[in-house]
Amino acid sequence: MSEKQNSFIQVEHLQQYFPAGGFGKNKKYIQAVDDVSFTIGRGETLGLVGESGCGKTTTGRTLLRLYEPTGGRFVYDNEVIFDVEKKQFVDMLPYRKRMQIVFQDPYASLDPRMTVGDIVGEAIDVHKMAANKQERYDIIIEMLRRVGLNSEHANRYPHEFSGGQRQRVGIARALAVRPEFIVCDEPISALDVSIQAQVINMFEDLQEEMGLTYLFIAHDLSAVKHISNRIGVMYLGRMVELADSYELITRPLHPYTKSLISAIPIADPKIAKESKRIALQGDVPSPLNPPSGCRFRTRCPYADERCAHEAPVWREVDRGHFSACHHIDRLE
């Protein structure tokens, strides 16, 4: 069987363009996600990394149809959620129980007028998962306990909690409908460094206990490498590399990935002194008007004329290791 046939999640040529003014032939679009493909196995964590604005969050939200896709196909557990070319779209309500999201900002994603109990219980009500008030209450308390909170927290409001506790509430809300797949949209970026490790460990424990599958989105590669089975790297709306976590960290086959890895802090001062930081020149181009050919070429130390005129092909360099670069032979 092929990788796709074995996969729980199949994303093929995903595209998300947002209108940005103009009319007719002059209409402009922000190319937030452009031709992104990947798979995720059941019970696996795929990390998705890249600079701010590269399309990571848009990818996750488009899969859940929080944004309607511009193009591409998404197959979930052998069921087609959408196929834009065939104009095939399912009713998402039944799938909201199976697919959930944990948002980045715990300060903005929780309704300040609702108690924590009602925040967690809202999805239980929508999907009619409790036969009575007692069962509803039991589910709420169970989910709070799973994320390290307790029954006393159910009657409090979000402003009474720290950032880390609020994110735990957001995670409990996602777990309340017992999903199979969770998009973790930069769930630790708004938290103190001291809390981040606790939350990552909790995600790992929950995955083992509940058999969860994650798309874990972050801009910090050092955090993602600990929780992910595989890591995909995005740049300016496109996937540039995808591999097993250890393989990607130890043998990057794209210059952008190499620069991200060089920025990971090293605790040992001797090793840190010997390591070479790869500083990228210039700024990320606008997704409204991306560069021709390779989108990374304006910041790449290996770029040549070919890179300016020919977009690199996304290909499997080694088993499970994909990259899109004309100069892979110079990187190995």
N, C-alpha and C positions, 0 to 999 in steps of 0.2 A: 504493500500500500504506500501511496505517496504521503508526504508530510501533511498535505491539505486534508486527505481522507482521514487521517488520524487526529486532526485538530478539533478542539472544542470551539475555538474562535478562528474564523477565516476572514481576513480583510483584504480585498482585492481592488487595487487602483482607486483608492479612496480620494475624493476630491471635494474641497470646500472652498468656494469662491464667494466673497461678499461684495455686493455692489458698492461702488465708491464714486458715483457721479457720472455725468455724461449721458448722452442719448444715442440710440441707434448704433451705428458703426463706431461711434466715439465713446460708447459706454465703457467705463473702467471697472476693474475688479481687483480686490485684494486677494491674492492667491495664497490663502492661509494654509491650505493643505493641497498638495498636488501630486497625484499618482503614488500614494503610499500603500504598500502591501505588507502584511505580516500574518503570522498565525500564533495562537497561544494554545498549549495543551491544557487539558483539564487538570486543575490543581497546581498549575504552574504560575509563576510570576514573571511577566515581561516588563522590564524597566524601560521607560522612554525618557531620554535625556536630550538636552540641547539648551541653547541660550533662550532668554525670554523673547517671545514673539516668533519662535520657530515653528509653531503649529501643534505642539504637544497637547495642550488643553483642548484646542479645537478638534483634534483627532478623537479624544475621549468623548467629548460632548456630542460629536457627530454620530459616533457609534450608537449612543443612547437616544439619538434623534432629539436631543435638546436643540440641536441645529439640524435643519433638513439638509441632507447631502446634495451637493451639486453633481457628483458623479461617483461611480464605484459600486461595489457589492459587499455586503456584510452577511456572512452565514454564521448562525449561532446554534451550536449543537445540531448540525445538519438541517436547520430551518433558516430559510432566507428571510432576514429582517428587512433588507431592502436591496433592490437591484435597479439602479437609476436607469440604465439603458433599456431595461425591459418594462420600466414604469411599474415595478412591483414593490409595494410597501405594505407591511402588516400593521394591524391595529396594535399599538404599543402597550396598551393598558395591561394585558395579561403578562407581558414581558417585564413590566416594571417590578414585579415581585422577584423575577429571576436575575435582573440586572440593576445594580444600584451604583450610586456615586458618593464619594466623600469629597466635599469641596475644600478648596485651599484655605479660605479665610474663615475660621470659626467665629469671628466677631460679626461677619456679615451674613453667614449662612443660617444662623439661628434666629427665629422670630423673638424679639425681646419681650413681646406681650404674652408669650406662651410659657407655661411651666415646662420643665424638662420632661416630665411625664407625658404631657400632651404633645410635645415635639416628637418624642419617640413613638407615641401612640397614634399619631396622625395617619401614618401609612397602614397601620393595623386596621384602622377604621375604614380607610379607602378600599382596601382589599378584603375587608370582612374576614379577618383572620381569627377573630375571637367571637365565641358564641355568646358571651356575657361579660359584664364589667369585671368580674373576678378573674376570668381568663385573660382579659385585656391587661389588667393590672399585673398578673403573674408574668406575662410575656415582657412587659416593660421592665419589671424588676430584674428578670433574668438577663435581659440585654444590658442593663446598667451594670450588673455584677460582672458580666463578661468583659467589660471595658474598664473594670477597676473602680466603679462607683457603687453606691448602695441605695437602699430604699429611701433613706432620708433626703437624697438629692432630687427625688422625683418631684417634690413640691416647690423646689426653688426655681429661680429665673436665671437665664444665661448670664446676666451681669454680676451674679454672685459667684461666678466661677473664674478660675485662671484660664489662660489661653489653652494650656494642655488639657484641662478638664473639659473645656468647651469642645475641643476637637474629639475628645472621647464621647461626648454626647452626640456629635455628628456621626461618629462611627456606630454608636448604638442605634441611631435612627436608621442607618443603612442596613444594619443587621436585623432589624425588627421584623422584616418580611422574609427572612431566611433566604437571601439570594444565593446564587451560585457564582456570579461574576460581579466584581466590584471595580469600578474605575476610581483609582485613588489619585485625585487631581492635586498634586503638590501638597499632600496632607501634613507635611512637617515643615514647610518653608516659613510659615508664620510663627513657629514655635522657637523657644530658646534652645540653644544647642544642648543644654543639659537634659531637656525633655525629649528631644528628637529620638535618641536611642531607645528610650522607654516606649515610645509610640511605635517605632519600627519593630521592637521585640513583641509588642502586643499584636501587631498585624501578623507576624509570623505564627504566634500562638493560636490566633483565631483561625488562620488558614488551616492549621493542622487539626484543630478541633471541629471545624465546620466544613472542611473540604472546599475551601474557597479558591477561586481563580482570580488573579489580580492583573490589571494593567496599571502599573505603578509609575506615575508621571512625576518627574522632578528635574530640577536644573543642576542638582548637586550629585555628581557621579560617585563621590565617595560614600554617600548614603545609599544610593541605589544598588551599588555592587554587593551590599550585604544581604539584601532581601530578594534580589532577582536571580532567576535561573538563567535568563538571557537578557541582553540589553540591546535596544535599538537606539541609534543616534540620529536626530533630526537636525536639519539646517535649512532655514528659509523655506519651510513647507514640504521638504522632501526628506526621505530616509536616505542616509548616506552610508550607514553600516549597521549590521545586525549579526550578533554572534552570542555564543555561550559567554556568561559573565567573565569567567576566568580567562577564556580565550581572547575576549575583546580587550581586557585590561593588560594582558601580557603580550598580545600580538595585534595591535591595532593596524588596520589596513586602509585607513583613510586619514589624511592629514588633519582634518578637523577633530577626529577622535583622539589623535595623538596630542593635540593641543589641550583638549579637555583633561586627559589623563595627567599631563604634566602639571596641571593646576591643582591636583589633589594634594592636600597637605600631608607631609610626612613627619611622623612623630620623632623619629630618630634624627638628631641634628647632624650626625656624620653623613648619613645617607642623603638627608635633605640638602646638605652643602654640595654633594657631588651630583645631585640630580639637576637636570637642565630644564628650566621653564621655557615653554614655547609661547611667546607673546604674539598674538595675532595683530596684524596691522589694520588700521581702518575700522569702519563700523559695518554692522550688518546692513546690506542693501535693503531697500524698501520692497516688500512683497507686492506693492502696487506696480512696480516695474523691475522685476528681477533681472539679473545679468543674463546675457545669452550664453549658450553652452552650459558649462558647469557653474552652478550658482555660487560655489565657494571660491571660484577662481580669483575674485578681486582681493582675497585675503590669503591666498594659498602660496607658499614658497616654491611649490613645484609647477605652478601654472605656466603654460606655454600657448602657442597659437591654436593648437588643437582644442585646448580647454575653452577657448573663446568662441569656437564655432561649432563644437560637437558636444552634446550632452553625454556624459558617461552612462554606460548601460549598467543597470542594477543586475549583478550576477553573483552566482555562488562560486566563490573562489576556492573554498574547501568545504567539506561536508558541514552544513549548518552555518557557515561563515559567509555572509553576503557583504558586498561593498559596491560602491559606484564611484570609481576613480580611474582615470586614464593611466595613472602612475603607480599602480599597486606594486609593480616589480621594484620600484625604488624605495618602497616602504618596508618590504620584507627583510 
